[in-house]
Amino acid sequence: MSDKIPTVLLVEDDHQLGPMLKNSLELKNYQVDLEPRGDRALQLFNAAKYDIILVDVILPGMGGLDLAKEIRKTDFATPILFMSAKNEDKDKILAFCAGGDDYITKPFSVTELSLRIYSLLRRTNLSLVEDELPEVLNFGQFTFDYPNRVLCSPTDQTNLTKKEADVLRMLASNVNNVVKREKVLTDVWGENDYFMGRSMDVYIARLRKKLQEDKNVSIVNVHRMGFKLEVNGSLAS
């Protein structure tokens, strides 16, 4: 993302979901203030500037719809994304009429939420969501074409799956630096749990095999931290 970290006001009273979303979004380089009460969220909004607001519809103190209406009395630009277990058209209509810009139905994945946040920020403040990573990367003897999911070496061309390409892009954009395991999981798999972690390890093993042609390139496990794409003797760009 750009140098400025997008700021998020997360208004969610679920004691498990709220902290989980806050942690997951912070791993994606958002700055998140979590508040479970609608009335106190309004005080936070009036005291600070946020790039986007995520609001649960049902809240203590002040409901999400009323909170949005109060915000819209003075601010017509900051995007508001409603989160709710209610999935009927009438509920969505009420949310949009209250000033909402988008509506996501629970349960949802962190990946879907992140994509919706990205879409809203791209429409309202493009400088916040410039491409995070380059699309073509060179490291060792390899050229990696991310959009086409192709890994090229002097003697071969290998097609990658979507997840393989996403993981390799993160590692190749941070050559010789550790990428946190949790960040790979939340960015690529959308969740950080044991079973997703086992799946990620399988994909890392597949990538290692596809990088064997260049002995100066390797994916290294960094204990209790994450992974590092080590490139020895050759510059990466």
Secondary structure, DSSP 4 states (H G I P E B T S, - for coil): --SSPPEEEEE---TTHHHHHHHHHHHTT-EEEEES-HHHHHHHHHHS--SEEEEESS-SSS-HHHHHHHHHTT-SSS-EEEEES--SHHHHHHHHHTT-SEEEESS--HHHHHHHHHHHHHHH-GGGGS-SS-SEEEETTEEEETTTTEEE-SS-EEE--HHHHHHHHHHHTTTTSEEEHHHHIIIIIS--SHHHHHHHHHHHHHHHHHTTT-TTEEEEEETTTEEEEEE-SS---
